[in-house]
Amino acid sequence: MKTNILVTGVVLTTVGAVLLYPTIRGNAEVTPPPRHVVAPIGAKRVEVVFVLDTTGSMGGLIHAAKEKIWSIASTLAQAQQAPEISMGLVAYRDRGDAYVTQVVDLNRDLDSMYVKLMDFAADGGGDGPEAVNEALEAAVNRMSWSQDQSTYKVVFLVGDAPPHMDYQDDAKYPQVVAAAAAKGIVVNTIQCGGLSDTVAPWQQIAALGHGRYFTVEQAGSAVAIETPFDARIATLAAELDGTRLFYGTAEQQAAMAAKVDATDRLNEEASVAARARRGAFNVSSAGETNLLGERELVDDVASGRVDLAALPPAQLPASIAALPAEAQSEVLARTAQKREELKLQIADLAAQRDAYIEKEVDAAGGAGASLDQQIYDAVREQAAPLGLEYRDGPRF
């Protein structure tokens, strides 16, 4: 009976919001549908999807996203409970453009997600409203969201133009955001620039989604400070990548080879600062999954999860498969030692980098209304009922 009442309530809220859209469009004070929240002792997972307008006016913000996504990952990961981080992306434009939406599913492999982000460029648009409704629908219904109610699930809708409300064959945002609330997904909106037509729908989406509405400059207003430590961290992070040895069936090794290809491209094409941010994230407890992926031999043997002697030669990395058993063990031991040394060096430099940036931010009067600070404030507030504690401010 309770389930039936709850479902009926969500449906009525959705229908009412859709029917009343012309009436409420100028008034952001809307009643959000109920959010399903269970407060555990401490959530251990964060899932975040960025829904990003990639039309021609968004070039500055897209560049900022490419530079800052690792800082955002580090910010999300620094909760006292050291949560596991998954990220997804929805790029959107409008009908008649090269695409309406492109979806990158939620994944803990942030390297592979990042190289997809690197391919996004600003183009198209230019005619006012965009396919916001379809983008939100993709974020809510086409992502592999966890069914665990203790997971902090959040969407950040980022754009500068309002949604098309004149298309007859898409689900309108009140309906989609109600579905998000039913799944326990918080929806925040970030308006880039000052287009007045965007304000009311962006505020309404955030209100219905139990999220925050905030504004940034067209280029994103992110804190972008290069440091004397970036180049060295980036170099050491690439060396750390080189310590990975993947094993398993041909199919399993092929999957990890694709991850290595993504990492190689990232190290070749991403900026030094972005690679430094990634290196700092990868040596954190939350970054270990992104660094190692799945079936990484050095870590699995060192931890005792895998018996090296029990693995068939065909499942070993080619670089050690032909070696005698004793030599294989020696290679893994040396590699494990090198990895730990690299991690310590990166962690030390990352701490110095953080201290340098903190001084620069303080000298500039603080992070203020930067993209970094506003995302952090939203996360701290929204994750708290799920047991996640954020205390140390955003990472840059």
Secondary structure, DSSP 8 states (H G I E B T S, - for coil): -HHHHHHHHHHHHHHHHHHTHHHHTT--------------S---EEEEEEEEE-SGGGHHHHHHHHHHHHHHHHHHHTSTT--EEEEEEEEE--TTSS-SEEEEEEES-HHHHHHHHHH----S--SS-B-HHHHHHHHHHSS-----TTSEEEEEEEESS-B----SSS--HHHHHHHHHHTTEEEEEEEES--HHHHHHHHHHHHHTT--EEEE-TT--------TTHHHHHHHHHHHHTT--B-SSHHHHHHHHHHHHHHHHHHHHS-HHHHHHHHHHHTSTTTHHHHH-SSBHHHHHHTTSS-GGGS-GGGS-HHHHTS-HHHHHHHHHHHHHHHHHHHHHHHHHHHHHHHHHHHHHHHTT--TT-HHHHHHHHHHHHHGGGT----S----
